[in-house]
């Protein structure tokens, strides 16, 4: 038996012994995920047991080095773990912007002190992060941001506003783009880290059409940020921001989320006999496309490992994944008929299907609109001339 075969057998046995049956059922919404942080609570004993088992094994961030809270798995081993978790439909033990976005940026740009502190806190679920990028009037044109940090010697004083800050009202800390030089559009931005409990930080939820409110307006009024709480170089935060955006787009695409790209034929099989034949055909076509998307993601991951990845591939994943997810929820609603539109009952889990469907409408806007993604793909991958 090869080393990888042995690892697969050991991983399968460990998952069977440690992943509770409840954690092998599909999540019913964002509230079913465990986000960690200083105010976190578990939804069930099963969720707690699954998180703690993965935390202790390093499986909340399996590919990160052991010294930073991970399991130190090689790329082939990490792929096997993903496959084995998908095989039993295991939920992710920890949802975290720290894992999906800030972590990769710290691994590339952070100091050793920052890595040992923040990455371990992220891996253990001790800190919950939010992202301070978009501003009113600075969405797709992110470098036009106006939030300003005035240099006061040993600290900055930050004033400004961010918008669409996901879970800002629940986060412990924020990774934030702040202009620190008004004379240089691109090389005048610093990537700062600071506590959301700092005096002068306030948030206001933005209610969505789904009836839920993951997004917030975030305000900074004379917020003091210690001078050492930045990543990369002062005034070179755009380098960090661009790198992080690639990981954000992969996260939004669902590239590492088996549920996002999963087929729906099996999920709706009990209704299949009652469905219109055209709808059944659309479900089958979706399942084929979901498998193709998964294969594309695996191909891109393999290319990353050998240094052959195209820098615009995250744009492809973001566009394909978000459009696929919107289509998935459209089909779920179509298959559910008028009952799927129910909004409040216990039977529908408070209108989970309808609210999730409405929430997906933002997928093709957040993290870069589908139109922007297509423009990048056309220019950088297809090498088409600009308009």
Beta strands, then each sheet from edge to edge (+ up, - down):
strand 1: 129-132
strand 2: 148-151
strand 3: 155-162
strand 4: 173-179
strand 5: 189-195
strand 6: 201-206
strand 7: 215-226
strand 8: 230-231
sheet 1: 1+ 4+ 5- 8+
sheet 2: 2+ 3- 7+ 6-
end
